[in-house]
Amino acid sequence: MRVLVVGSGGREHALAWRLASSPSLTELHAAPGNPGIGSLATCHPVAADDGEALLALARSLEIGLVVVGPETPLVTGVADVLRHAGIAVYGPSAGAARIEGSKRFAKDVMAAAGIPTARLLATPRAPCVLKADGLAAGKGVAVCRTEEELEAGLREIGALGDDLLAEELLEGPEVSLLAICDGVDALALAPARDYKRAFDGDTGPNTGGMGSFAPVPGVDDLEELLDAFVRPVLAELGRRGTPFVGTLFAGLIVTADGPRVLEYNCRFGDPETQSVLPLVAGDFLQALVAAAGGSLAGVRLDRESGYAVTVVLAAGAYPAEGDRGNVIEGADRAEAAGALVFHSGTARRDGRLVTNGGRLLGVTATGATLSDARSSAYEAAALIRIDRARKRSDIALDVA
């Protein structure tokens, strides 16, 4: 089967890496891809949000399955353009992708489906959480425990020019539950946890994610979580005429009163995917094909033993701004040490690998224990040299 991966980040590199191991894959393509993906697939200079150009590319290559990675193309309807033309797509329609594209829509779906979540506040007041209604690349959230933080959060979220929601502040450890969905049923992957804040100790501004690990110790009954937080949402979206086919990502927080949903995403998480996919045992491509075809019946994906930890190397000023043109050295040494190096913001210039974004690389390592995986990831990350780049030093430290 010929497969086209849409996107250019670390998540898409991880998807391409996992798909490349499928015995049923004959050709792997990416649009637009990145230098890391280019070592696995043929990359094409087509924007991820250009539905018509992607359709023309898929037709010319006789693609059997398109896997759409990022949220923006999904929310804007790229999957609809492809699907309406008869191209098999793993990724939800624009109607179903509203579960991420609009926080108010998601709250309405959760209320109808009986999903426990944070209570909306009529008026923002500390302590609370402020959220932009639309997409914000993982950064449209402000946690406000004090009046000063509330004032800053109102300015920050208000500057995005989007509708603003205020909800109660929930406390507890978070879990990212990624589920492969066929419109009716779901298959859970290893539960993960990401680290959203820019700096050690969960301080600083929100980012797209500075690292992750999987699985989360103590989160074992995945069928129970699917029954509570995924299948009811699939049923409600189906009832509304927008069945969800793709990855439904439930962002959970485990409170003293039990798990609650913080948000839903309509795609694989980044950087969670970089930690989850190395643990997948079985034909990942065939699972996506089955979901895209409308039935996961009989599909099984096992999990490798052990743990995976991903450490993100980011531009020094990220998330305020990225970095472009600085030479990246040592990625090959990190891979030779046994790590996976997933490219997020890189480019080729005069034959050399250089920076091209905010989050630059994700270094993933596995191990029999979480501590082993963490040590290996940081040892490999230390072999990479990028001027002015930085990383958090405490990814998975709180549980390893």
Summary of the structure (lengths in Angstrom):
residues: 400
radius of gyration: 19.9
end to end distance: 39.8
largest distance: 57.2
contacts: 1508
relative contact order: 0.14
helix: 30%
strand: 32%
